[in-house]
Amino acid sequence: MLDALIAEARIRWGLDPADGLQVAAVERLAGVPVDAWRPLIVVSAAVLRSRGDVAVEPLPGRHRDGGSDAAGILRRLYPADHPVGLIGRAGSTTVEALTDGDLAAPVYLAPLPRVEAVAGPWAMPWISDRLRRPDGCPWDREQTHRSLRKHLLEEAYEVYDALDTDVASTGLAEELGDLLLQVVLHAQLAAEQGVFDLTDVQAAIAEKIVRRHPHVFGDAEARTASDVNRQWERIKAGERAAAAEKAALAAVAAGRDDPAEVEEPRSALDGISRSMPALAASQEMQDRAANLGYDWPAIEPIVEKLLEELEELRAAATPAERADEMGDVLMVAVNLARRHGVEAEGALRAANEKFRRRFSRVERLAAARGVALRDLSFDELDALWDAAKAAEAADAAREG
């Protein structure tokens, strides 16, 4: 039966199975990783001599709407006007007009040009490769790993900002796409150098996550998030030890048996980027140390330590001493935030935004009174600040 369907598609629509023909049961389409740039025949499970009543788990990454509507899935993967051939029946329809009745019998979807098959996981790797070719984009051809670094940071920060406001909208999806592009571009550059490609990137992270979740993919147990964190650090410690042993063996094999030349075992804090915002890096370091048992036993001693560091800052006599003590104050403040379950970086960003908002209101109040901020005393400025706070509270009460 399937041979007859393929033969008809070859005659009527020019199907070439060598393009990588996909055949999927309509009842199981939700769980099939369809690539729209390859030809597709959708038939009933009966034609494939397969059970059609098997529960199908929607393909992860394409299960936004539950994945039970075959026509809906095809509308997400193909343009609305893409033709759908009705095998065994005269005429054709389009993806937009496709009905359950049409899908009750076999249908054929011709492959999309690569540039239009944008909903699949390999669309961006293909686009990235195309941009880097000699007849591609001059800007993309000039990029290097180093030149792209600032764009990676910018896109990461834009995702961070979107998480404050756009989590319930497609705005976050757009920002995540911008960040994904940076990953794809770096993989493309490495592939051109013969170092690795996107397949290696995906395999590396998947293997690492599986390895570090034995309570999910193995027989280990972890009942709480704290259990997971402790287990995570133990696994990473084992990975670091194995890496150090491998490096030592490689050094010996290379004739470098001087202990000074052998790489030291990696620290639990290795891997925390020195380019991270300082507050975020401090909190991550303290989290990792705490997961290994290096932590204050309670919150009160942290508060006492913060007061102690503030006194030392007050007593500091030189600029260098003040800078050093200020760092200690911030470090302890981050620890206090961590123990309260507060993300220090996010808290400071929120405080910055609150200051920005209130200071702008102070500027407007001063302008309305015909005075310049620089001409006001501290008490007058403080009164304007209190007025701005009161006006903001009143606005919030009206909105609430």
C-alpha positions as CSV (number, residue, x, y, z in Angstrom):
1,M,0.0,0.0,0.0
2,L,2.8,2.4,0.9
3,D,4.6,1.7,-2.3
4,A,1.4,2.8,-4.2
5,L,1.2,6.0,-2.3
6,I,4.9,6.8,-3.1
7,A,4.4,6.0,-6.7
8,E,1.4,8.3,-7.0
9,A,3.3,11.1,-5.3
10,R,6.2,10.6,-7.7
11,I,3.9,10.9,-10.7
12,R,1.7,13.8,-9.5
13,W,4.0,16.0,-7.5
14,G,7.5,14.9,-8.5
15,L,8.4,13.2,-5.2
16,D,12.0,12.0,-5.1
17,P,12.5,9.6,-2.1
18,A,16.2,10.3,-2.3
19,D,15.4,13.7,-0.7
20,G,14.8,11.8,2.6
21,L,11.1,10.9,2.5
22,Q,9.3,11.1,5.8
23,V,6.2,9.0,6.5
24,A,4.1,9.6,9.6
25,A,0.9,8.2,10.9
26,V,-1.6,11.0,11.4
27,E,-2.5,9.6,14.8
28,R,1.1,9.9,15.9
29,L,2.1,13.1,14.2
30,A,2.4,14.9,17.5
31,G,5.4,12.7,18.4
32,V,7.2,12.7,15.0
33,P,10.1,15.2,14.5
34,V,9.0,16.4,11.0
35,D,11.5,18.4,9.0
36,A,9.6,20.6,6.6
37,W,12.5,20.7,4.1
38,R,12.0,17.0,3.4
39,P,9.0,15.5,1.6
40,L,6.2,14.2,3.9
41,I,3.4,11.6,3.5
42,V,0.8,11.5,6.2
43,V,-1.3,8.4,6.4
44,S,-3.5,6.5,8.9
45,A,-1.8,4.1,11.2
46,A,-3.8,1.3,9.5
47,V,-2.0,1.8,6.2
48,L,1.3,1.4,8.0
49,R,0.0,-1.7,9.8
50,S,0.4,0.0,13.1
51,R,-1.9,0.6,16.0
52,G,-3.7,3.9,15.8
53,D,-4.9,4.0,19.4
54,V,-1.5,4.2,21.0
55,A,-1.1,7.2,23.4
56,V,1.4,9.6,21.8
57,E,3.5,11.9,24.0
58,P,3.9,15.3,22.2
59,L,7.4,15.9,20.9
60,P,9.2,18.0,23.5
61,G,9.9,21.4,22.1
62,R,6.7,21.3,20.0
63,H,4.0,20.6,22.6
64,R,2.7,24.1,23.3
65,D,-0.9,23.2,22.6
66,G,-0.9,19.6,23.7
67,G,0.0,18.3,20.2
68,S,-3.2,16.4,19.6
69,D,-4.3,18.3,16.5
70,A,-2.5,17.0,13.4
71,A,-3.7,19.8,11.2
72,G,-2.6,22.4,13.8
73,I,0.9,20.8,13.9
74,L,1.2,21.1,10.2
75,R,0.1,24.7,10.3
76,R,2.9,25.5,12.7
77,L,5.5,23.8,10.5
78,Y,4.4,25.0,7.0
79,P,3.3,28.3,5.4
80,A,-0.5,28.8,5.2
81,D,-0.5,28.6,1.4
82,H,1.7,25.5,1.1
83,P,0.0,23.0,-1.1
84,V,-1.2,19.6,0.3
85,G,-1.7,16.9,-2.2
86,L,-4.6,14.6,-1.7
87,I,-3.4,11.1,-2.5
88,G,-6.0,8.9,-4.2
89,R,-8.2,11.9,-4.7
90,A,-8.4,14.6,-7.3
91,G,-7.1,18.1,-6.6
92,S,-5.3,19.5,-3.6
93,T,-5.8,21.9,-0.7
94,T,-3.5,24.1,1.4
95,V,-2.1,23.8,4.9
96,E,-4.4,26.7,6.0
97,A,-7.5,25.0,4.6
98,L,-6.5,21.5,5.8
99,T,-9.3,19.6,7.7
100,D,-9.6,16.4,9.7
101,G,-11.6,15.1,6.8
102,D,-8.6,15.7,4.4
103,L,-6.3,13.8,6.9
104,A,-8.6,10.8,7.0
105,A,-7.0,9.7,3.8
106,P,-3.3,10.0,2.8
107,V,-1.8,13.4,2.0
108,Y,1.5,14.6,0.6
109,L,3.4,17.7,1.5
110,A,6.3,18.7,-0.8
111,P,9.5,19.9,0.8
112,L,9.9,23.5,1.6
113,P,12.9,25.5,0.4
114,R,15.4,25.6,3.2
115,V,15.0,29.3,3.7
116,E,11.2,28.8,4.4
117,A,11.5,25.8,6.7
118,V,12.0,28.0,9.7
119,A,10.2,26.1,12.4
120,G,12.6,23.1,12.6
121,P,15.7,22.8,14.8
122,W,18.1,22.9,11.8
123,A,16.8,26.1,10.2
124,M,19.2,28.4,12.0
125,P,22.3,26.2,11.5
126,W,21.5,26.3,7.7
127,I,20.8,30.1,7.7
128,S,24.1,30.7,9.7
129,D,26.0,28.6,7.2
130,R,24.4,30.4,4.3
131,L,25.3,33.8,5.7
132,R,29.0,32.8,6.1
133,R,29.5,31.6,2.5
134,P,31.5,33.8,0.0
135,D,28.2,35.1,-1.5
136,G,26.6,35.6,1.9
137,C,26.6,38.6,4.2
138,P,29.7,40.7,4.5
139,W,29.1,41.4,8.2
140,D,28.6,37.8,9.1
141,R,31.7,36.7,7.1
142,E,33.9,39.1,9.1
143,Q,32.8,37.9,12.6
144,T,35.0,35.9,14.9
145,H,34.5,34.3,18.3
146,R,36.0,37.3,19.9
147,S,34.0,39.9,17.9
148,L,30.8,38.2,18.8
149,R,31.4,38.2,22.6
150,K,29.7,41.6,23.2
151,H,26.6,40.5,21.2
152,L,26.4,37.3,23.4
153,L,26.4,39.4,26.5
154,E,23.9,41.9,25.1
155,E,21.4,39.2,24.1
156,A,21.8,37.5,27.4
157,Y,21.0,40.7,29.2
158,E,18.0,41.3,27.0
159,V,16.6,37.8,27.9
160,Y,17.3,38.7,31.5
161,D,15.2,41.9,31.2
162,A,12.4,40.1,29.3
163,L,12.1,37.6,32.1
164,D,10.9,40.5,34.2
165,T,8.1,41.6,31.8
166,D,7.5,39.2,28.9
167,V,7.3,35.7,30.4
168,A,3.6,35.5,29.3
169,S,4.1,36.8,25.8
170,T,6.0,35.9,22.6
171,G,8.4,38.7,23.4
172,L,10.4,36.3,25.5
173,A,10.4,33.8,22.6
174,E,11.9,36.5,20.3
175,E,14.7,37.3,22.9
176,L,15.5,33.6,23.4
177,G,15.8,33.3,19.6
178,D,18.3,36.1,19.6
179,L,20.3,34.4,22.2
180,L,20.1,31.0,20.4
181,L,21.5,32.7,17.3
182,Q,24.7,33.5,19.2
183,V,25.1,29.8,20.1
184,V,24.5,28.8,16.5
185,L,27.0,31.4,15.2
186,H,29.8,30.2,17.5
187,A,29.1,26.6,16.5
188,Q,29.3,27.6,12.9
189,L,32.6,29.3,13.3
190,A,34.0,26.3,15.1
191,A,32.7,23.9,12.4
192,E,34.5,26.0,9.8
193,Q,37.7,25.5,11.8
194,G,37.1,21.8,12.1
195,V,36.9,21.9,15.9
196,F,33.3,21.1,16.7
197,D,29.8,21.8,15.3
198,L,26.3,22.1,16.7
199,T,25.9,18.3,17.0
200,D,28.8,18.3,19.5
201,V,27.3,21.2,21.4
202,Q,24.0,19.5,21.8
203,A,25.6,16.1,22.7
204,A,27.9,17.7,25.3
205,I,25.2,19.4,27.2
206,A,22.8,16.5,26.9
207,E,25.4,14.0,28.2
208,K,26.3,16.3,31.0
209,I,22.7,16.9,32.2
210,V,22.0,13.1,32.1
211,R,25.2,12.4,34.0
212,R,24.4,15.0,36.6
213,H,20.8,13.8,37.2
214,P,21.2,10.2,38.3
215,H,18.1,10.6,40.4
216,V,16.1,11.0,37.1
217,F,18.0,8.9,34.6
218,G,19.6,6.4,37.1
219,D,18.9,4.8,40.4
220,A,20.0,7.5,42.8
221,E,17.6,9.4,45.1
222,A,17.2,13.1,45.6
223,R,14.0,14.2,47.4
224,T,14.6,17.9,47.7
225,A,16.3,20.7,45.8
226,S,19.0,20.8,48.4
227,D,19.6,17.0,47.9
228,V,20.0,17.7,44.1
229,N,22.4,20.6,44.7
230,R,24.6,18.5,47.0
231,Q,24.6,15.6,44.6
232,W,25.4,18.0,41.7
233,E,28.5,19.3,43.5
234,R,29.6,15.7,44.3
235,I,29.3,14.7,40.7
236,K,31.2,17.8,39.5
237,A,33.9,17.2,42.0
238,G,34.3,13.7,40.6
239,E,34.4,15.1,37.1
240,R,37.1,17.6,38.1
241,A,39.2,14.8,39.7
242,A,38.8,12.6,36.6
243,A,39.8,15.6,34.4
244,A,42.9,16.2,36.6
245,E,43.9,12.6,36.4
246,K,43.5,12.6,32.7
247,A,45.6,15.7,32.4
248,A,48.3,14.2,34.6
249,L,48.4,11.0,32.5
250,A,48.6,13.1,29.3
251,A,51.5,15.1,30.8
252,V,53.4,12.0,31.7
253,A,52.8,10.5,28.3
254,A,54.2,13.7,26.8
255,G,57.3,13.4,28.9
256,R,56.3,16.2,31.4
257,D,56.7,14.4,34.6
258,D,57.7,17.4,36.7
259,P,54.9,17.9,39.3
260,A,55.0,21.6,38.7
261,E,54.1,21.1,35.1
262,V,51.1,18.9,35.9
263,E,47.8,20.7,36.0
264,E,46.5,21.2,39.5
265,P,43.0,19.7,40.3
266,R,40.3,22.1,39.4
267,S,38.4,24.0,42.1
268,A,34.7,23.9,42.7
269,L,34.6,27.6,41.8
270,D,36.2,27.0,38.4
271,G,33.8,27.6,35.6
272,I,32.3,30.8,37.2
273,S,33.1,33.4,34.6
274,R,35.1,36.4,35.6
275,S,33.0,38.4,33.1
276,M,29.8,37.8,35.1
277,P,28.3,40.7,37.0
278,A,30.1,40.8,40.3
279,L,27.0,40.3,42.5
280,A,25.8,37.3,40.4
281,A,29.3,35.7,40.5
282,S,29.6,36.2,44.3
283,Q,26.3,34.5,44.9
284,E,27.2,31.6,42.6
285,M,30.5,31.1,44.4
286,Q,28.8,31.2,47.8
287,D,26.1,28.8,46.6
288,R,28.8,26.3,45.4
289,A,30.7,26.6,48.6
290,A,27.5,26.1,50.6
291,N,26.6,23.0,48.7
292,L,30.0,21.5,49.8
293,G,29.2,22.4,53.5
294,Y,31.0,25.7,53.7
295,D,28.2,28.0,55.0
296,W,27.1,29.9,58.0
297,P,24.9,27.8,60.4
298,A,22.2,30.5,60.6
299,I,21.2,33.9,59.3
300,E,21.9,35.9,62.5
301,P,25.7,35.4,62.4
302,I,25.7,36.7,58.9
303,V,23.9,39.9,60.1
304,E,26.5,40.3,62.8
305,K,29.3,39.8,60.3
306,L,27.8,42.5,58.1
307,L,27.7,44.9,61.0
308,E,31.3,44.0,61.7
309,E,32.4,44.7,58.1
310,L,30.6,48.0,58.2
311,E,32.5,49.0,61.3
312,E,35.8,48.0,59.5
313,L,34.7,50.1,56.5
314,R,34.1,53.1,58.8
315,A,37.6,52.6,60.4
316,A,39.4,52.3,57.0
317,A,42.1,55.0,56.7
318,T,43.2,54.8,53.0
319,P,41.4,54.5,49.7
320,A,42.8,51.0,49.2
321,E,41.6,49.9,52.6
322,R,38.1,51.4,52.0
323,A,37.9,49.6,48.6
324,D,38.9,46.3,50.3
325,E,36.4,46.7,53.2
326,M,33.7,47.7,50.8
327,G,34.2,44.5,48.9
328,D,33.9,42.6,52.1
329,V,30.6,44.4,52.9
330,L,29.2,43.6,49.5
331,M,30.3,39.9,49.8
332,V,28.5,39.5,53.1
333,A,25.4,41.4,51.9
334,V,25.2,38.9,49.0
335,N,25.5,36.0,51.4
336,L,22.6,37.5,53.4
337,A,20.5,37.8,50.3
338,R,21.3,34.2,49.4
339,R,20.2,32.9,52.7
340,H,17.0,34.9,52.4
341,G,16.4,33.3,49.0
342,V,16.9,36.6,47.2
343,E,18.8,36.9,43.9
344,A,21.3,39.7,44.7
345,E,21.8,40.7,41.1
346,G,18.1,40.9,40.5
347,A,17.4,42.8,43.8
348,L,20.0,45.4,42.9
349,R,18.6,45.8,39.4
350,A,15.2,46.3,40.8
351,A,16.5,48.9,43.3
352,N,18.3,50.6,40.4
353,E,15.1,50.7,38.4
354,K,13.2,52.1,41.4
355,F,15.8,54.8,41.9
356,R,15.7,55.6,38.2
357,R,11.9,55.9,38.3
358,R,11.8,58.0,41.5
359,F,14.7,60.3,40.5
360,S,12.9,61.0,37.2
361,R,9.9,62.0,39.2
362,V,12.0,64.3,41.4
363,E,13.4,66.0,38.3
364,R,9.8,66.5,37.0
365,L,8.7,67.9,40.4
366,A,11.7,70.3,40.5
367,A,11.0,71.4,36.9
368,A,7.3,72.0,37.7
369,R,8.4,74.3,40.6
370,G,10.9,76.1,38.3
371,V,14.0,75.2,40.2
372,A,17.2,73.3,39.3
373,L,18.3,70.3,41.4
374,R,21.8,71.6,41.8
375,D,20.4,74.8,43.5
376,L,18.5,72.9,46.2
377,S,19.8,72.0,49.6
378,F,19.9,68.4,50.7
379,D,16.8,68.8,52.9
380,E,14.9,70.3,49.9
381,L,16.0,67.4,47.7
382,D,15.0,64.9,50.4
383,A,11.6,66.6,50.6
384,L,11.2,66.2,46.8
385,W,12.3,62.5,47.1
386,D,9.6,62.0,49.8
387,A,7.0,63.6,47.6
388,A,8.0,61.4,44.7
389,K,7.7,58.3,46.9
390,A,4.2,59.4,48.1
391,A,3.1,60.1,44.5
392,E,4.4,56.7,43.4
393,A,2.5,55.0,46.3
394,A,-0.7,56.8,45.4
395,D,-0.3,55.7,41.7
396,A,0.2,52.1,42.9
397,A,-2.9,52.3,45.1
398,R,-5.0,53.6,42.2
399,E,-3.8,50.9,39.9
400,G,-4.3,48.2,42.5
